[in-house]
């Protein structure tokens, strides 16, 4: 995991949660792994916009926090499977709340963003 030069000072639980989930794909990875264990290639297929390198980095960070586990099967070729841990499952209410909020306000926020973009282009 990337080591920060300045040790962060967490003023609240939101600060710490934000730090744990910081990364474009981490919430998506957690949500997909909550649905079931997956191989890296399957995660890559489900998130085609994400590079394999970034997915690996973010999966490793989630693993270091104990939110996901990686199982390596000793076979040829080696097989790796990621699963959500019990600690990771405790984040499900947060992820569901994010999903529900995004679904409820998506149209409104897209309209605001589109209108702002138009006013900048003029």
CNS distance restraints for C-alpha pairs under 8 A (distance, minus, plus):
assign (resid   1 and name CA) (resid  57 and name CA) 7.62 0.50 0.50
assign (resid   1 and name CA) (resid  60 and name CA) 7.13 0.50 0.50
assign (resid   1 and name CA) (resid  61 and name CA) 5.59 0.50 0.50
assign (resid   1 and name CA) (resid  64 and name CA) 7.50 0.50 0.50
assign (resid   4 and name CA) (resid   8 and name CA) 7.96 0.50 0.50
assign (resid  10 and name CA) (resid  15 and name CA) 5.52 0.50 0.50
assign (resid  10 and name CA) (resid  16 and name CA) 5.94 0.50 0.50
assign (resid  11 and name CA) (resid  15 and name CA) 6.48 0.50 0.50
assign (resid  12 and name CA) (resid  16 and name CA) 6.78 0.50 0.50
assign (resid  13 and name CA) (resid  17 and name CA) 6.04 0.50 0.50
assign (resid  14 and name CA) (resid  18 and name CA) 5.88 0.50 0.50
assign (resid  15 and name CA) (resid  19 and name CA) 6.26 0.50 0.50
assign (resid  16 and name CA) (resid  20 and name CA) 6.26 0.50 0.50
assign (resid  17 and name CA) (resid  21 and name CA) 6.13 0.50 0.50
assign (resid  18 and name CA) (resid  22 and name CA) 5.57 0.50 0.50
assign (resid  20 and name CA) (resid  62 and name CA) 7.70 0.50 0.50
assign (resid  20 and name CA) (resid  65 and name CA) 7.55 0.50 0.50
assign (resid  21 and name CA) (resid  26 and name CA) 5.83 0.50 0.50
assign (resid  21 and name CA) (resid  27 and name CA) 6.39 0.50 0.50
assign (resid  22 and name CA) (resid  26 and name CA) 6.97 0.50 0.50
assign (resid  23 and name CA) (resid  27 and name CA) 7.86 0.50 0.50
assign (resid  23 and name CA) (resid  58 and name CA) 7.03 0.50 0.50
assign (resid  25 and name CA) (resid  29 and name CA) 5.99 0.50 0.50
assign (resid  25 and name CA) (resid  50 and name CA) 7.52 0.50 0.50
assign (resid  25 and name CA) (resid  55 and name CA) 7.16 0.50 0.50
assign (resid  25 and name CA) (resid  58 and name CA) 7.26 0.50 0.50
assign (resid  26 and name CA) (resid  30 and name CA) 6.10 0.50 0.50
assign (resid  26 and name CA) (resid  58 and name CA) 6.21 0.50 0.50
assign (resid  26 and name CA) (resid  59 and name CA) 7.48 0.50 0.50
assign (resid  26 and name CA) (resid  62 and name CA) 7.57 0.50 0.50
assign (resid  27 and name CA) (resid  31 and name CA) 6.15 0.50 0.50
assign (resid  27 and name CA) (resid  95 and name CA) 6.81 0.50 0.50
assign (resid  28 and name CA) (resid  32 and name CA) 6.15 0.50 0.50
assign (resid  29 and name CA) (resid  33 and name CA) 6.07 0.50 0.50
assign (resid  29 and name CA) (resid  43 and name CA) 7.55 0.50 0.50
assign (resid  29 and name CA) (resid  59 and name CA) 7.72 0.50 0.50
assign (resid  30 and name CA) (resid  34 and name CA) 6.06 0.50 0.50
assign (resid  30 and name CA) (resid  68 and name CA) 7.93 0.50 0.50
assign (resid  30 and name CA) (resid  84 and name CA) 7.09 0.50 0.50
assign (resid  30 and name CA) (resid  88 and name CA) 7.49 0.50 0.50
assign (resid  31 and name CA) (resid  35 and name CA) 6.72 0.50 0.50
assign (resid  31 and name CA) (resid  92 and name CA) 7.51 0.50 0.50
assign (resid  31 and name CA) (resid  95 and name CA) 6.96 0.50 0.50
assign (resid  32 and name CA) (resid  36 and name CA) 6.88 0.50 0.50
assign (resid  32 and name CA) (resid  43 and name CA) 7.86 0.50 0.50
assign (resid  33 and name CA) (resid  37 and name CA) 5.57 0.50 0.50
assign (resid  33 and name CA) (resid  38 and name CA) 6.63 0.50 0.50
assign (resid  33 and name CA) (resid  82 and name CA) 7.30 0.50 0.50
assign (resid  33 and name CA) (resid  83 and name CA) 5.76 0.50 0.50
assign (resid  33 and name CA) (resid  84 and name CA) 5.55 0.50 0.50
assign (resid  34 and name CA) (resid  83 and name CA) 7.67 0.50 0.50
assign (resid  34 and name CA) (resid  84 and name CA) 5.94 0.50 0.50
assign (resid  34 and name CA) (resid  89 and name CA) 6.98 0.50 0.50
assign (resid  34 and name CA) (resid  92 and name CA) 7.73 0.50 0.50
assign (resid  36 and name CA) (resid  83 and name CA) 6.85 0.50 0.50
assign (resid  36 and name CA) (resid  84 and name CA) 7.84 0.50 0.50
assign (resid  37 and name CA) (resid  81 and name CA) 6.44 0.50 0.50
assign (resid  37 and name CA) (resid  82 and name CA) 5.54 0.50 0.50
assign (resid  37 and name CA) (resid  83 and name CA) 4.50 0.50 0.50
assign (resid  37 and name CA) (resid  84 and name CA) 7.21 0.50 0.50
assign (resid  38 and name CA) (resid  42 and name CA) 6.18 0.50 0.50
assign (resid  38 and name CA) (resid  43 and name CA) 6.63 0.50 0.50
assign (resid  38 and name CA) (resid  81 and name CA) 5.46 0.50 0.50
assign (resid  38 and name CA) (resid  82 and name CA) 5.41 0.50 0.50
assign (resid  38 and name CA) (resid  83 and name CA) 6.72 0.50 0.50
assign (resid  39 and name CA) (resid  43 and name CA) 6.48 0.50 0.50
assign (resid  39 and name CA) (resid  79 and name CA) 7.84 0.50 0.50
assign (resid  39 and name CA) (resid  80 and name CA) 5.94 0.50 0.50
assign (resid  39 and name CA) (resid  81 and name CA) 4.54 0.50 0.50
assign (resid  39 and name CA) (resid  82 and name CA) 6.11 0.50 0.50
assign (resid  40 and name CA) (resid  44 and name CA) 6.16 0.50 0.50
assign (resid  40 and name CA) (resid  56 and name CA) 7.99 0.50 0.50
assign (resid  40 and name CA) (resid  80 and name CA) 7.17 0.50 0.50
assign (resid  40 and name CA) (resid  81 and name CA) 7.00 0.50 0.50
assign (resid  40 and name CA) (resid  82 and name CA) 7.42 0.50 0.50
assign (resid  41 and name CA) (resid  45 and name CA) 6.24 0.50 0.50
assign (resid  42 and name CA) (resid  46 and name CA) 6.26 0.50 0.50
assign (resid  43 and name CA) (resid  47 and name CA) 6.10 0.50 0.50
assign (resid  44 and name CA) (resid  48 and name CA) 5.65 0.50 0.50
assign (resid  44 and name CA) (resid  50 and name CA) 7.09 0.50 0.50
assign (resid  44 and name CA) (resid  51 and name CA) 7.58 0.50 0.50
assign (resid  44 and name CA) (resid  52 and name CA) 6.48 0.50 0.50
assign (resid  44 and name CA) (resid  55 and name CA) 7.59 0.50 0.50
assign (resid  50 and name CA) (resid  54 and name CA) 6.67 0.50 0.50
assign (resid  50 and name CA) (resid  55 and name CA) 6.61 0.50 0.50
assign (resid  51 and name CA) (resid  55 and name CA) 6.31 0.50 0.50
assign (resid  52 and name CA) (resid  56 and name CA) 6.13 0.50 0.50
assign (resid  53 and name CA) (resid  57 and name CA) 6.24 0.50 0.50
assign (resid  54 and name CA) (resid  58 and name CA) 6.10 0.50 0.50
assign (resid  55 and name CA) (resid  59 and name CA) 5.95 0.50 0.50
assign (resid  56 and name CA) (resid  60 and name CA) 6.05 0.50 0.50
assign (resid  57 and name CA) (resid  61 and name CA) 6.30 0.50 0.50
assign (resid  58 and name CA) (resid  62 and name CA) 6.19 0.50 0.50
assign (resid  59 and name CA) (resid  63 and name CA) 6.07 0.50 0.50
assign (resid  59 and name CA) (resid  68 and name CA) 7.52 0.50 0.50
assign (resid  60 and name CA) (resid  64 and name CA) 6.15 0.50 0.50
assign (resid  61 and name CA) (resid  65 and name CA) 6.40 0.50 0.50
assign (resid  62 and name CA) (resid  66 and name CA) 6.36 0.50 0.50
assign (resid  62 and name CA) (resid  67 and name CA) 5.34 0.50 0.50
assign (resid  62 and name CA) (resid  68 and name CA) 5.77 0.50 0.50
assign (resid  63 and name CA) (resid  67 and name CA) 5.69 0.50 0.50
assign (resid  63 and name CA) (resid  68 and name CA) 4.79 0.50 0.50
assign (resid  63 and name CA) (resid  69 and name CA) 5.66 0.50 0.50
assign (resid  63 and name CA) (resid  70 and name CA) 7.32 0.50 0.50
assign (resid  66 and name CA) (resid  85 and name CA) 6.98 0.50 0.50
assign (resid  66 and name CA) (resid  87 and name CA) 6.81 0.50 0.50
assign (resid  66 and name CA) (resid  88 and name CA) 7.21 0.50 0.50
assign (resid  67 and name CA) (resid  84 and name CA) 6.11 0.50 0.50
assign (resid  67 and name CA) (resid  85 and name CA) 5.39 0.50 0.50
assign (resid  67 and name CA) (resid  86 and name CA) 7.50 0.50 0.50
assign (resid  67 and name CA) (resid  87 and name CA) 5.57 0.50 0.50
assign (resid  67 and name CA) (resid  88 and name CA) 4.02 0.50 0.50
assign (resid  67 and name CA) (resid  89 and name CA) 7.75 0.50 0.50
assign (resid  68 and name CA) (resid  82 and name CA) 6.64 0.50 0.50
assign (resid  68 and name CA) (resid  83 and name CA) 5.49 0.50 0.50
assign (resid  68 and name CA) (resid  84 and name CA) 4.32 0.50 0.50
assign (resid  68 and name CA) (resid  85 and name CA) 5.12 0.50 0.50
assign (resid  68 and name CA) (resid  88 and name CA) 6.31 0.50 0.50
assign (resid  69 and name CA) (resid  82 and name CA) 5.63 0.50 0.50
assign (resid  69 and name CA) (resid  83 and name CA) 5.28 0.50 0.50
assign (resid  69 and name CA) (resid  84 and name CA) 6.20 0.50 0.50
assign (resid  69 and name CA) (resid  85 and name CA) 6.27 0.50 0.50
assign (resid  70 and name CA) (resid  80 and name CA) 6.73 0.50 0.50
assign (resid  70 and name CA) (resid  81 and name CA) 5.74 0.50 0.50
assign (resid  70 and name CA) (resid  82 and name CA) 4.60 0.50 0.50
assign (resid  70 and name CA) (resid  83 and name CA) 6.55 0.50 0.50
assign (resid  71 and name CA) (resid  80 and name CA) 5.63 0.50 0.50
assign (resid  71 and name CA) (resid  81 and name CA) 5.25 0.50 0.50
assign (resid  71 and name CA) (resid  82 and name CA) 6.40 0.50 0.50
assign (resid  72 and name CA) (resid  78 and name CA) 6.95 0.50 0.50
assign (resid  72 and name CA) (resid  79 and name CA) 5.77 0.50 0.50
assign (resid  72 and name CA) (resid  80 and name CA) 4.56 0.50 0.50
assign (resid  72 and name CA) (resid  81 and name CA) 6.62 0.50 0.50
assign (resid  73 and name CA) (resid  78 and name CA) 5.93 0.50 0.50
assign (resid  73 and name CA) (resid  79 and name CA) 5.08 0.50 0.50
assign (resid  73 and name CA) (resid  80 and name CA) 6.27 0.50 0.50
assign (resid  74 and name CA) (resid  78 and name CA) 5.68 0.50 0.50
assign (resid  74 and name CA) (resid  79 and name CA) 7.13 0.50 0.50
assign (resid  75 and name CA) (resid  79 and name CA) 6.84 0.50 0.50
assign (resid  84 and name CA) (resid  88 and name CA) 5.59 0.50 0.50
assign (resid  84 and name CA) (resid  89 and name CA) 6.64 0.50 0.50
assign (resid  85 and name CA) (resid  89 and name CA) 6.25 0.50 0.50
assign (resid  86 and name CA) (resid  90 and name CA) 6.75 0.50 0.50
assign (resid  87 and name CA) (resid  91 and name CA) 7.45 0.50 0.50
assign (resid  88 and name CA) (resid  92 and name CA) 7.47 0.50 0.50
assign (resid  91 and name CA) (resid  95 and name CA) 6.35 0.50 0.50
assign (resid  92 and name CA) (resid  96 and name CA) 5.97 0.50 0.50
assign (resid  93 and name CA) (resid  97 and name CA) 6.04 0.50 0.50
assign (resid  94 and name CA) (resid  98 and name CA) 6.26 0.50 0.50
assign (resid  95 and name CA) (resid  99 and name CA) 6.16 0.50 0.50
assign (resid  96 and name CA) (resid 100 and name CA) 6.06 0.50 0.50
assign (resid  97 and name CA) (resid 101 and name CA) 6.01 0.50 0.50
assign (resid  98 and name CA) (resid 102 and name CA) 6.03 0.50 0.50
assign (resid  99 and name CA) (resid 103 and name CA) 6.10 0.50 0.50
assign (resid 100 and name CA) (resid 104 and name CA) 6.04 0.50 0.50
assign (resid 101 and name CA) (resid 105 and name CA) 6.17 0.50 0.50
assign (resid 102 and name CA) (resid 106 and name CA) 5.39 0.50 0.50
assign (resid 105 and name CA) (resid 109 and name CA) 6.04 0.50 0.50
assign (resid 106 and name CA) (resid 110 and name CA) 5.96 0.50 0.50
assign (resid 107 and name CA) (resid 111 and name CA) 6.13 0.50 0.50
assign (resid 108 and name CA) (resid 112 and name CA) 6.31 0.50 0.50
assign (resid 109 and name CA) (resid 113 and name CA) 6.03 0.50 0.50
assign (resid 110 and name CA) (resid 114 and name CA) 5.91 0.50 0.50
assign (resid 111 and name CA) (resid 115 and name CA) 6.03 0.50 0.50
assign (resid 112 and name CA) (resid 116 and name CA) 6.10 0.50 0.50
assign (resid 113 and name CA) (resid 117 and name CA) 6.09 0.50 0.50
assign (resid 114 and name CA) (resid 118 and name CA) 6.23 0.50 0.50
assign (resid 115 and name CA) (resid 119 and name CA) 6.30 0.50 0.50
assign (resid 116 and name CA) (resid 120 and name CA) 6.35 0.50 0.50
assign (resid 117 and name CA) (resid 121 and name CA) 6.31 0.50 0.50
assign (resid 118 and name CA) (resid 122 and name CA) 6.40 0.50 0.50
